[in-house]
Amino acid sequence: MKNEIISLTPELVSELNFLARYDLDTQQEGFKIHHEADPVLKQAVQRLFDKSLITQADGGYLTALGREVAEHIQSALTILNTN
C-alpha cells in the first residue's frame, strides 16, 4: 500500500489555526464564535465539530480527541517556529 501525501488545503489550515488557539494549560477556557465572524472561521469550526474535535458547532471546548490533536499541532508549531 502506497502512502498518500496529504496536502494542506486552505480549509485544513483554517482548522489547524483554530485548534492552535486553545490554551492547553486549562480545560476551563473555550471559544464562542459569533454569527458575524468571518465565514471561513465559522466553516472551519463547524468542520471541527463535525469531526468531534470540539464540543459545539460554534466553538466550545476541546473534546478528548480534540485536545490530543491540539497538543500535536501546538508541538509541531513550536518545533517548526524554532530558529
Backbone bond lengths (Angstrom), bond angles and torsions (degrees), N, CA, C in turn:
res aa  C-N    CA-C-N  psi(-1)  N-CA   C-N-CA  omega(-1)  CA-C   N-CA-C  phi
1 M - - - 1.449 - - 1.518 109.20 -
2 K 1.298 116.06 126.52 1.460 121.93 -177.87 1.525 110.04 -84.87
3 N 1.339 116.75 137.03 1.460 121.06 177.25 1.517 109.88 -71.53
4 E 1.319 115.53 130.44 1.458 120.90 177.75 1.526 109.06 -89.18
5 I 1.312 116.22 133.14 1.456 120.82 178.31 1.518 108.35 -80.62
6 I 1.326 115.39 126.02 1.456 121.17 179.01 1.525 107.72 -96.92
7 S 1.320 115.95 124.88 1.457 119.14 179.76 1.523 109.98 -99.47
8 L 1.315 114.50 156.58 1.454 121.54 179.63 1.521 109.57 -86.41
9 T 1.309 115.65 100.25 1.456 120.79 176.56 1.525 108.73 -79.16
10 P 1.320 118.22 160.98 1.472 119.86 175.95 1.539 112.12 -56.77
11 E 1.324 116.68 -35.36 1.461 120.05 179.07 1.529 111.28 -66.13
12 L 1.312 116.34 -43.68 1.458 120.47 178.86 1.524 111.07 -65.61
13 V 1.309 117.55 -40.02 1.465 121.39 177.91 1.531 110.29 -61.19
14 S 1.326 117.20 -40.49 1.467 120.73 177.48 1.530 110.89 -61.83
15 E 1.308 117.06 -41.47 1.461 121.13 178.49 1.527 110.65 -65.87
16 L 1.323 116.72 -44.78 1.464 120.80 179.22 1.524 111.13 -61.95
17 N 1.318 116.75 -42.58 1.461 120.71 178.97 1.525 111.38 -61.74
18 F 1.319 116.87 -40.34 1.464 119.20 179.36 1.526 110.83 -66.18
19 L 1.316 117.60 -46.23 1.465 120.36 179.63 1.521 112.06 -63.50
20 A 1.321 117.00 -30.53 1.463 120.86 179.63 1.525 112.06 -68.90
21 R 1.321 118.37 -17.63 1.471 122.49 -179.30 1.524 113.65 -77.21
22 Y 1.318 117.54 -19.32 1.461 119.89 -175.57 1.521 111.11 -68.00
23 D 1.343 115.51 138.08 1.460 122.46 175.51 1.521 107.39 -83.92
24 L 1.306 116.88 109.31 1.462 121.28 -176.34 1.522 112.81 -81.22
25 D 1.327 117.24 -4.38 1.462 120.41 177.74 1.529 112.20 -79.15
26 T 1.312 117.16 -10.99 1.457 121.40 179.68 1.527 109.75 -143.12
27 Q 1.305 115.49 150.12 1.456 120.36 174.45 1.525 110.00 -105.36
28 Q 1.335 115.77 6.53 1.458 121.39 -175.79 1.524 113.15 -93.61
29 E 1.322 117.69 -2.49 1.458 120.63 -179.07 1.523 110.23 -115.77
30 G 1.314 114.60 133.30 1.449 121.12 176.65 1.514 109.47 -131.66
31 F 1.307 116.83 -166.22 1.461 122.55 179.95 1.514 109.85 -127.83
32 K 1.314 115.32 148.24 1.462 122.72 172.45 1.525 106.29 -125.61
33 I 1.323 116.46 113.16 1.458 121.86 179.58 1.528 107.54 -92.30
34 H 1.305 116.20 118.69 1.462 121.35 -176.24 1.528 111.51 -78.98
35 H 1.304 115.48 158.55 1.467 121.23 -176.02 1.524 112.84 -62.74
36 E 1.335 118.59 -22.76 1.462 120.34 179.26 1.536 112.86 -92.34
37 A 1.323 117.24 7.66 1.470 121.76 178.84 1.528 110.21 -66.27
38 D 1.318 114.97 163.12 1.463 122.31 177.06 1.536 109.53 -53.25
39 P 1.319 117.51 128.76 1.474 120.44 -179.87 1.529 113.40 -56.42
40 V 1.315 118.16 -33.45 1.469 121.33 178.77 1.529 109.52 -63.11
41 L 1.335 116.50 -42.43 1.460 121.02 178.44 1.527 110.38 -66.53
42 K 1.312 117.47 -44.82 1.464 120.68 -179.84 1.525 111.31 -60.72
43 Q 1.323 116.94 -39.66 1.467 120.54 179.04 1.524 110.62 -68.05
44 A 1.330 117.17 -39.96 1.473 120.64 178.40 1.520 110.45 -62.21
45 V 1.324 116.26 -43.72 1.464 120.76 -179.93 1.526 110.33 -64.31
46 Q 1.306 117.87 -40.82 1.468 121.03 177.79 1.535 110.39 -61.63
47 R 1.338 116.85 -42.17 1.474 119.53 179.07 1.522 111.15 -64.21
48 L 1.332 117.32 -39.43 1.462 120.63 178.39 1.527 110.58 -64.45
49 F 1.321 116.83 -38.86 1.462 120.92 175.99 1.534 110.18 -64.33
50 D 1.322 116.33 -44.30 1.466 120.93 179.29 1.527 111.61 -61.53
51 K 1.323 117.01 -28.40 1.468 122.44 178.74 1.528 111.97 -88.98
52 S 1.328 117.15 4.57 1.475 123.92 179.33 1.522 112.90 63.38
53 L 1.331 116.91 33.60 1.461 120.46 177.90 1.525 112.28 -96.52
54 I 1.341 117.09 -21.21 1.453 122.12 176.05 1.531 108.35 -132.23
55 T 1.342 116.01 161.96 1.459 120.45 -169.69 1.519 115.20 -86.94
56 Q 1.319 118.38 -17.11 1.460 121.18 -176.97 1.522 110.68 -134.18
57 A 1.318 116.81 151.52 1.469 121.31 179.19 1.521 111.76 -69.00
58 D 1.344 117.13 -15.28 1.463 120.85 177.36 1.523 111.95 -114.78
59 G 1.326 116.23 26.72 1.469 120.63 176.97 1.511 111.51 124.51
60 G 1.314 115.19 -110.09 1.457 119.54 -179.65 1.519 112.21 80.87
61 Y 1.306 113.98 -149.51 1.462 121.91 -176.01 1.527 110.13 -107.03
62 L 1.307 114.56 164.20 1.461 119.70 174.10 1.524 109.79 -73.51
63 T 1.312 116.66 139.75 1.459 120.91 168.70 1.529 106.98 -78.11
64 A 1.323 117.20 175.75 1.468 119.77 177.32 1.527 110.22 -58.95
65 L 1.334 116.68 -44.06 1.460 120.61 177.95 1.523 110.62 -65.57
66 G 1.322 117.34 -41.66 1.461 121.42 178.92 1.515 111.86 -61.50
67 R 1.324 116.60 -39.81 1.465 120.38 178.36 1.533 110.31 -63.16
68 E 1.327 116.11 -42.77 1.465 119.79 178.63 1.526 110.93 -61.32
69 V 1.329 116.63 -44.60 1.463 121.25 179.09 1.529 110.01 -63.56
70 A 1.341 116.78 -45.59 1.472 120.87 -179.75 1.528 111.02 -61.46
71 E 1.326 117.66 -38.23 1.465 121.00 177.35 1.525 110.63 -60.95
72 H 1.323 117.14 -44.75 1.460 121.04 179.69 1.529 110.90 -65.34
73 I 1.317 116.44 -43.34 1.477 120.25 179.24 1.515 110.36 -61.21
74 Q 1.324 116.65 -48.19 1.454 119.65 -177.22 1.525 111.56 -66.58
75 S 1.330 117.39 -35.15 1.473 120.49 175.67 1.525 110.54 -65.07
76 A 1.317 116.94 -44.91 1.464 120.97 179.28 1.518 110.55 -61.99
77 L 1.323 117.33 -43.63 1.465 120.23 179.47 1.524 111.85 -63.95
78 T 1.323 116.98 -37.72 1.461 120.61 177.28 1.519 110.21 -62.32
79 I 1.320 116.93 -45.36 1.454 121.23 179.59 1.532 111.23 -65.15
80 L 1.309 116.81 -46.25 1.467 120.83 -176.78 1.527 113.44 -70.02
81 N 1.325 117.05 -25.34 1.470 120.79 179.93 1.524 112.76 -91.07
82 T 1.323 117.53 3.32 1.464 121.66 177.51 1.528 109.45 -83.11
83 N 1.307 115.45 132.71 1.481 119.43 179.68 1.500 111.07 -80.59
